[in-house]
Amino acid sequence: MLGKPVQAAPLPDFGLPRTGRRHAVAGLVVTALAALLVLFALLSPDDLTSFSAEALVRVPVEGIVLAAFLLVLPPRPRRVGAVLAGLALGLLVVLKALDTGFYATLEKPFDPVYDWSFFSAGVEFLAGQIGEAGAMAALVGAGVLAVAVVVLMVLAMLRLSRIAAGRRTGATRVVAVLGVIWIVCSLFDVEIAPGQPVASQSAAALAYGDLRQVSTDLREQRPFGELAAEDAFRNTPGGQLLNGLRGKNVILTFVESYGRIALDDPGFAPKIGATLDTGTAELKAAGIGAKSAFLSSSTFGGGSWLAHSTVESGMWIDNQQRYNNLLDSDRLTLGGAFQKAGWKTVWDVPAHTKDWPEGQRFYHPDAYYDFRNIGYRGPGYAYATMPDQYTLSMLQRNELAKSADKPVMAEVDLVSSHAPWSPRPWLVDWNQVGDGSVFAPQPGAGEAPESVWKDPAKIRDAYRDATDYSLKTLISFMQHYGDENTVLVFLGDHQPPVVTPQGAVHDVPITIVAKDPKVLDRISGWGWTDGLHPAAQAPVWKMDSFRDRFLTAFAR
C-alpha cells in the first residue's frame, strides 16, 4: 500500500500574503548579494596568482570596524557614512582591478601617481588590434563598468546599514562575535589555507600601501636635477670620449620584448637558442665575434621608453615622472657622448607615428626617422608599422653606407617582436627590400591577432617565432653589411607581457658584435659569454650601469 505523497515544505510566510512573501524573499536575496559584494571588495586580492575561494571566506577586520561605526551613528550621519564607505569600497575594487592588470602585464601594482601614461599606450596598442572605434568602445565600457561598481557598492552599503540599524541588537551581537573571532584567530595565526589567515586585514594594508606610495611619489628623496648632475662624464671633453671606437659605425639596437625568458623557458629556448648558436657560428666564419650577458631592466612587460632612457642616461628610470624629469634635464646620454665625440647621431624609431618634440629636444639627434619619413611603402603587421628588415635596410642605405666622412651612431628600435606577435614577417633578399613593397603578401599569409590571442599556446608560439625573426634579421644584417667599422650592440628592453610568469626576473640579454677584434678585447674583463647566446651564469648588471661601463671601456 502506497503512503501519502510527500509534499515540499512551504516557504515561510513571514506573516504576509503570497505577494508579500515573494517580496520578502527577493529582499533577502538582494541583502545577501549586497553583503557578498562588500565582502568581495574587502577580501578579494589584487593579484590573480593569490585569488582563491579560501581568500573570500575570511573575516575582514575592516568590515567589523565599519559595521560597528555605522551602528552607533544617528540615522542621517549613518546614511552619509554609508555613502562614503560605499565610495571608498567601490574605488578599492577599481584599484584592485588595476593592480591585477598591472601585475599580470608589468609585474607591479598600479601607481596612482605615475602610471597613467600606460593607459594611452594601452589604448594605442588596442587600437592597432581592433581599430580606433573598437578601442574607444572598450575604453567607454571599462569606464561605465567602473562607475557601476562604485554605484552598486554605495547602494549595497546603504541597504546593509539600514537593515543593521533596524535590527540593532542582533547586528551588535553579530559584530561582537565576529570581533572576538577575529582577535582569537589573529593572536593564534589561524589560517584557512596556507598564506590565507582567517583574521584578514588585506584591504587596510592595500590602502595604506597605496597612500604611502603616493606620499613617496609626490616628494622625491632628492631633486632629480641633483641626481642627473652627478655624472662622471658630464664635463669630459669630446676628445677624451670613445676613442676606442673612432671610425666605427655603432648601432645600439633595442629588440622589443627580448627577455631572458626567451632563453630559459623550455617552450622558447630550443628554437631561440639554436638561432643564436647557429648565428654565432655563421658570424665567426665571417670573422665576426660577439660577447653576451644580461641587464636587469627598469621595467617589465611594457614601458619600453623607460628601459631605453635608462640605458641612454645611466639613470634608473622606472616610472613616468622620472622619465619626464629626465627629458627636462641636460643629462649626458650615450648618443650625446657620441655626438660630442664627433659622430653623427641617428634615431631610427619606426613605431613613432606622431611628433615627439620633448624626446627630440632631449636626445637632439642629427637625423630622426619615424614612420612618417622613413620611406616605407609596404604593409603593417598589427602593432609593427614595418618589418625589422626594412628598418635596418633603410638605415644602411640612408646613413651607414654614406658614413665615410663621419661615423654614425644610431639608436634603432625593432618592433617586429612587439605583442601581439602575429602576423609576422619573414626575411627576403636584402637587395630586394627597396621601399618595402616586396613585403605586401606577408601579413595576409599570417594568422590574425584576434585568432592567435584566443589560444594561450598560440600566443606563446607567436612570441617565440616573432622574437626568432628579429634575431635572425640582426644576424643576417651583420652577415651582409658588417665590416671592420661596424659595431652592433643589441639588447632586449623588458621581459614580454602575458607569456612571462609573475615573479620572473627582469633580466634581458645584451650582446656586442664586432668584426674588429680590438673592440671585443676592450670588454674582455667584463666576464661576458663568447657568442650571441649568454650562458645561464653570465653576469647580470643593472641596466643603468651600462652607460658608464661602456664609456669607460672605450674612453681611450
C-alpha positions in Angstrom: 0.0 0.0 0.0 1.4 3.3 -1.0 1.7 6.1 1.6 0.6 9.6 1.1 2.6 11.6 -1.4 5.4 13.7 0.2 4.8 17.5 -0.1 7.5 20.1 -0.3 7.7 22.3 2.8 6.1 25.6 2.1 8.1 28.8 2.2 7.9 30.8 5.4 5.0 33.2 5.1 6.6 36.0 7.2 3.1 36.8 8.3 2.5 38.1 4.8 0.3 37.3 1.8 1.8 35.4 -1.1 2.9 38.6 -3.0 4.4 39.9 0.2 6.3 36.7 0.7 7.9 36.9 -2.7 8.9 40.5 -2.0 10.4 39.3 1.3 12.4 36.5 -0.4 13.6 39.0 -3.0 14.6 41.3 -0.3 16.7 38.6 1.4 18.4 37.8 -1.9 19.2 41.4 -2.5 20.6 41.8 1.0 22.7 38.6 0.6 24.1 39.9 -2.7 24.9 43.3 -1.1 26.8 41.5 1.7 28.7 39.4 -0.7 29.6 42.4 -2.8 31.0 44.2 0.3 32.9 41.1 1.4 34.3 40.7 -2.2 35.6 44.3 -2.0 37.3 43.7 1.3 38.7 40.2 0.8 39.5 39.9 -2.9 43.2 40.0 -3.7 44.8 42.5 -6.2 46.8 39.8 -7.9 45.4 36.8 -9.8 48.0 34.5 -8.5 46.6 35.0 -5.0 43.0 34.5 -6.0 41.2 31.5 -4.4 37.9 30.5 -2.8 39.6 30.4 0.6 40.6 34.1 0.3 36.9 35.1 0.1 35.7 33.3 3.3 37.9 35.1 5.9 36.9 37.6 8.5 37.8 41.2 7.4 38.6 43.5 10.3 37.7 46.5 8.2 34.1 45.2 7.9 33.8 44.7 11.6 35.1 48.2 12.4 32.9 49.8 9.7 29.8 48.0 10.9 30.4 49.0 14.5 31.0 52.6 13.5 27.8 52.8 11.4 25.7 51.1 14.2 26.4 53.9 16.7 25.6 56.8 14.3 22.2 58.5 14.2 20.1 58.0 11.0 21.3 61.0 8.9 25.1 60.7 9.7 24.7 56.9 9.2 23.5 57.4 5.7 26.3 59.8 4.9 28.8 57.4 6.4 27.3 54.5 4.4 27.7 56.5 1.2 31.3 57.5 1.9 32.1 53.9 2.8 30.5 52.7 -0.4 32.5 55.2 -2.4 35.7 54.1 -0.7 34.9 50.4 -1.2 34.0 51.0 -4.9 37.2 52.8 -5.5 39.1 50.0 -3.7 37.6 47.4 -6.1 38.6 49.6 -9.1 42.1 49.9 -7.7 42.4 46.2 -7.2 41.3 45.6 -10.8 44.0 48.0 -12.0 46.6 46.2 -9.8 45.5 42.9 -11.2 46.0 44.1 -14.7 49.4 45.7 -13.9 50.6 42.6 -12.1 49.7 40.4 -15.0 51.4 42.6 -17.6 54.0 44.7 -15.9 54.8 42.7 -12.7 54.0 45.7 -10.5 50.9 47.2 -8.8 49.3 50.3 -10.3 51.0 53.5 -9.2 48.2 56.2 -8.8 50.7 59.0 -9.5 53.0 57.8 -12.2 51.2 55.0 -14.2 48.5 56.9 -16.1 50.8 57.1 -19.1 50.4 53.4 -19.6 46.7 53.9 -20.4 47.3 56.0 -23.5 49.9 53.4 -24.6 47.4 50.6 -24.0 44.7 52.3 -25.9 47.1 52.9 -28.9 48.0 49.2 -28.8 44.4 48.1 -28.6 43.5 50.4 -31.5 46.1 48.7 -33.6 44.4 45.4 -33.0 40.7 46.2 -33.1 40.6 49.6 -34.6 40.1 53.0 -33.1 36.3 52.6 -32.8 36.7 49.3 -31.0 39.4 50.7 -28.7 37.2 53.6 -27.8 34.2 51.3 -27.2 36.3 49.2 -24.9 37.5 52.3 -23.0 34.0 53.6 -22.6 32.8 50.1 -21.5 35.6 50.0 -18.9 34.6 53.4 -17.6 30.9 52.5 -17.4 31.8 49.3 -15.5 34.0 51.2 -13.0 31.2 53.7 -12.3 28.7 50.9 -12.0 30.9 49.2 -9.4 31.1 52.3 -7.3 27.3 53.0 -7.5 26.4 49.4 -6.6 28.8 49.5 -3.7 27.2 52.7 -2.4 23.7 51.1 -2.7 24.9 47.9 -1.0 26.3 49.9 2.0 23.1 51.9 2.3 21.0 48.8 2.3 23.2 46.9 4.8 23.4 49.9 7.2 19.6 50.4 7.1 18.9 46.7 7.8 21.5 46.6 10.6 20.1 49.7 12.2 16.6 48.2 12.1 17.9 45.1 14.0 20.4 46.9 16.1 20.5 44.3 18.9 21.1 41.4 16.7 23.5 43.2 14.5 25.5 44.3 17.5 25.8 40.7 18.7 27.0 39.5 15.3 29.6 42.3 15.2 30.8 41.4 18.7 31.1 37.7 18.0 33.0 38.4 14.7 35.3 40.7 16.6 36.1 38.0 19.2 36.7 35.5 16.4 39.0 37.9 14.6 41.0 38.7 17.7 41.5 35.0 18.6 42.4 34.0 15.1 44.8 36.9 14.8 46.5 36.0 18.1 47.0 32.4 17.2 47.7 32.9 13.5 44.9 30.7 12.4 44.9 30.1 8.6 42.0 28.8 6.5 44.7 27.8 3.9 48.4 28.4 3.6 49.0 32.1 3.4 45.3 32.9 4.0 44.8 34.0 7.6 41.2 33.9 8.9 41.8 37.3 10.5 42.1 39.4 7.4 43.3 43.0 7.2 44.3 43.0 3.5 42.1 45.9 2.4 43.6 48.2 5.1 47.1 47.0 4.2 46.5 47.7 0.5 45.0 51.2 1.2 47.9 52.1 3.5 50.4 50.8 1.0 48.9 53.0 -1.8 48.8 56.1 0.4 52.5 55.6 1.3 53.3 55.1 -2.3 51.5 58.3 -3.3 53.3 60.2 -0.5 56.7 58.8 -1.7 55.9 59.7 -5.3 54.9 63.2 -4.5 58.1 64.0 -2.7 61.4 62.9 -4.3 64.1 62.0 -1.9 66.3 64.5 -3.7 65.7 66.8 -6.6 66.1 65.0 -9.8 68.4 67.7 -11.2 70.9 67.0 -8.4 70.9 63.3 -9.3 71.3 64.0 -13.0 74.2 66.3 -12.4 76.1 63.5 -10.6 77.8 62.3 -13.8 81.5 61.3 -14.1 81.3 62.0 -17.8 79.3 65.3 -17.8 82.3 67.6 -18.3 84.6 65.2 -20.2 85.9 66.8 -23.4 84.8 65.1 -26.7 88.4 64.3 -27.5 88.5 62.0 -24.4 85.4 60.1 -25.2 85.0 56.9 -27.1 88.5 56.9 -28.7 88.4 53.1 -28.7 85.6 53.3 -31.3 87.0 56.0 -33.6 85.9 55.5 -37.2 83.3 52.8 -36.2 79.6 52.9 -37.0 77.9 51.9 -33.7 74.3 50.6 -33.8 72.5 50.5 -30.5 69.5 48.3 -31.1 66.6 47.5 -28.8 64.8 44.3 -29.6 61.2 44.6 -28.3 60.3 42.1 -25.6 63.5 40.1 -25.9 63.6 39.0 -22.3 65.6 36.3 -20.5 62.5 34.0 -20.7 63.3 33.6 -24.4 66.5 31.7 -23.4 65.2 30.0 -20.3 61.7 28.8 -21.0 61.5 25.2 -22.4 58.9 26.3 -24.9 61.1 29.1 -26.3 64.7 28.2 -25.6 65.3 25.3 -28.1 64.4 27.5 -31.1 65.8 30.8 -29.9 69.0 29.1 -28.5 69.5 27.3 -31.8 69.2 30.6 -33.8 71.8 32.3 -31.5 74.2 29.3 -31.6 73.9 29.0 -35.4 74.3 32.7 -35.8 77.4 32.7 -33.6 79.0 30.0 -35.9 78.0 31.8 -39.1 79.3 35.1 -37.9 82.5 33.5 -36.7 83.0 32.0 -40.1 82.8 35.6 -41.5 85.4 36.8 -39.0 82.8 38.5 -36.7 82.8 37.9 -32.9 80.4 38.6 -30.1 80.1 38.7 -26.3 76.8 38.5 -24.4 75.4 38.9 -20.9 72.3 40.2 -19.1 71.0 43.5 -17.9 68.3 43.9 -15.2 65.7 46.1 -16.8 64.0 49.0 -15.1 60.6 47.9 -16.5 58.7 44.7 -17.1 56.2 43.7 -19.7 55.9 47.2 -21.2 57.1 50.8 -20.9 59.9 50.3 -23.4 60.7 54.0 -23.2 61.7 53.6 -19.6 64.3 51.0 -20.5 65.6 52.9 -23.5 66.2 56.1 -21.4 67.8 54.0 -18.6 70.4 52.7 -21.0 71.0 56.0 -22.6 71.2 58.1 -19.5 72.8 55.8 -17.0 70.0 56.6 -14.5 67.3 54.3 -13.2 64.2 55.4 -15.0 61.4 53.2 -13.7 58.3 55.5 -13.8 56.8 58.2 -15.9 57.7 61.1 -13.5 61.4 60.2 -13.6 61.2 59.9 -17.4 59.6 63.3 -17.7 62.2 64.8 -15.4 64.9 63.2 -17.4 63.6 64.7 -20.7 63.6 68.1 -19.0 67.3 67.8 -17.9 70.6 68.1 -19.7 71.8 64.7 -18.7 74.6 63.3 -21.0 73.3 60.3 -22.9 75.1 57.6 -24.8 74.0 59.3 -28.0 75.1 62.7 -26.6 78.5 61.3 -25.8 79.0 60.0 -29.3 77.8 63.3 -30.8 80.2 65.2 -28.5 83.0 63.0 -29.7 82.3 63.6 -33.4 79.8 61.0 -34.5 76.6 61.7 -36.5 73.7 60.6 -34.3 70.7 59.0 -35.8 67.4 57.9 -34.2 65.5 55.2 -36.2 62.1 54.7 -34.4 59.6 53.2 -36.9 56.9 52.8 -34.3 56.6 56.6 -33.8 53.7 57.9 -35.8 53.3 61.3 -34.1 55.5 64.2 -33.2 57.9 63.7 -30.3 59.3 67.2 -29.6 60.3 66.5 -26.0 62.3 63.4 -27.0 64.0 65.1 -29.9 64.8 68.1 -27.8 66.5 65.9 -25.1 68.3 63.4 -27.4 68.8 66.0 -30.1 69.9 63.5 -32.8 71.4 64.8 -36.1 68.9 62.7 -38.1 65.5 61.4 -36.9 63.4 58.8 -38.8 59.9 57.8 -37.7 57.1 56.1 -39.6 56.3 59.3 -41.5 59.6 59.9 -43.1 61.3 56.5 -43.3 60.1 55.9 -46.8 58.2 52.7 -46.2 55.6 51.7 -48.8 54.8 48.3 -47.6 52.1 46.8 -45.2 51.8 47.0 -41.5 51.9 44.0 -39.1 49.4 44.6 -36.3 51.4 46.8 -33.9 54.6 46.8 -36.0 54.4 49.5 -38.7 57.0 47.7 -40.8 59.3 44.7 -40.6 62.6 44.9 -38.8 64.4 44.1 -42.0 63.2 47.3 -43.6 64.2 49.4 -40.6 67.8 48.1 -40.8 67.9 48.2 -44.6 66.8 51.9 -44.6 69.5 52.7 -42.0 72.1 51.0 -44.1 71.1 52.8 -47.3 70.5 56.2 -45.9 73.2 56.5 -43.2 75.7 53.7 -42.8 76.6 53.5 -46.5 77.3 57.2 -46.5 79.4 57.4 -43.4 82.9 57.6 -45.0 83.4 61.2 -43.8 81.8 60.9 -40.4 80.9 57.7 -38.5 77.3 57.1 -37.4 75.9 56.2 -34.0 72.3 55.1 -34.3 69.7 54.1 -31.8 67.3 51.6 -33.6 64.1 50.3 -32.1 63.0 47.0 -33.6 59.3 46.3 -33.1 58.5 43.1 -35.1 58.7 41.3 -31.7 56.2 43.6 -30.1 52.9 42.0 -29.0 50.6 40.7 -30.5 53.4 38.9 -32.4 51.2 38.0 -35.3 51.1 38.3 -38.3 54.9 38.4 -38.5 57.3 38.9 -41.4 59.9 36.7 -42.9 63.3 37.6 -44.4 63.7 38.4 -48.1 66.8 39.1 -50.1 68.3 42.4 -48.8 68.8 43.6 -52.4 65.0 43.3 -52.9 63.9 45.3 -49.9 63.6 48.6 -51.7 60.7 50.7 -50.4 59.1 47.8 -48.7 56.5 46.9 -51.3 58.1 43.4 -51.5 56.6 42.7 -48.1 53.0 43.2 -49.4 51.9 39.5 -49.4 53.3 38.7 -45.9 50.6 39.9 -43.4 47.8 38.2 -45.3 49.7 34.9 -45.1 49.8 35.1 -41.3 47.2 34.5 -38.6 45.2 37.4 -37.4 45.9 38.6 -33.8 42.4 38.1 -32.6 42.6 34.4 -33.7 46.0 33.9 -32.1 45.1 35.5 -28.8 42.2 33.1 -28.2 44.7 30.3 -27.5 47.4 30.6 -24.9 49.6 28.0 -26.7 49.3 30.1 -29.9 50.3 33.2 -28.1 53.5 31.5 -26.8 54.4 30.2 -30.2 53.8 33.6 -31.8 56.1 35.3 -29.3 58.8 32.7 -29.9 58.6 33.0 -33.6 58.4 36.8 -33.7 61.5 37.1 -31.5 63.3 34.5 -33.6 62.6 36.6 -36.7 64.1 39.7 -35.1 67.2 37.9 -34.0 67.7 36.3 -37.4 67.3 39.7 -39.0 70.1 41.1 -36.9 72.3 38.2 -37.7 71.6 38.4 -41.4 72.2 42.1 -41.3 75.7 41.6 -39.9 76.5 38.9 -42.4 75.6 41.2 -45.3 76.8 44.6 -44.1 79.1 44.0 -41.1 82.6 45.1 -41.8 85.7 46.2 -39.8 84.0 49.5 -39.0 80.6 48.1 -37.8 79.8 47.6 -34.1 76.3 46.3 -33.2 75.0 46.4 -29.6 71.6 44.7 -29.3 69.6 44.0 -26.2 66.0 43.5 -25.0 64.1 46.3 -23.4 62.0 44.1 -21.0 60.5 40.7 -20.4 57.5 40.1 -22.7 53.9 40.6 -21.3 51.4 37.7 -21.0 53.9 34.9 -21.6 56.2 35.7 -18.7 55.0 34.3 -15.3 54.7 36.7 -12.4 57.7 36.7 -10.1 60.1 36.3 -13.0 63.4 38.2 -13.0 63.6 41.5 -15.0 66.7 40.3 -17.0 67.2 40.9 -20.7 70.0 39.6 -22.9 72.6 42.1 -24.2 75.2 41.4 -26.9 78.0 43.3 -28.5 79.0 42.2 -32.0 82.1 43.4 -33.9 84.5 42.3 -36.7 87.4 44.2 -35.3 88.8 42.0 -32.5 90.1 45.1 -30.7 86.6 46.1 -29.9 85.8 42.9 -28.0 89.3 42.9 -26.4 88.3 46.1 -24.6 85.5 44.3 -22.8 87.3 41.0 -22.2 87.4 41.8 -18.5 83.7 42.0 -18.2 83.3 38.2 -18.0 80.7 38.1 -20.7 80.0 34.9 -22.6 81.6 34.5 -26.0 79.0 34.5 -28.8 75.4 35.6 -29.2 74.0 33.2 -26.6 74.7 34.3 -23.0 75.3 31.5 -20.6 73.0 31.0 -17.7 75.8 32.1 -15.3 76.7 35.2 -17.4 76.9 38.4 -15.4 73.7 40.4 -14.7 74.2 44.2 -14.4 71.6 46.7 -13.5 70.6 48.4 -16.7 71.6 51.9 -15.6 75.2 50.8 -15.1 75.8 50.0 -18.8 76.4 53.6 -20.0 79.3 54.3 -17.6 80.8 50.8 -18.1 80.6 51.2 -21.9 82.1 54.8 -21.9 84.9 53.7 -19.5 85.8 50.7 -21.6 86.1 52.7 -24.8 87.3 56.0 -23.4 90.9 55.7 -24.6 
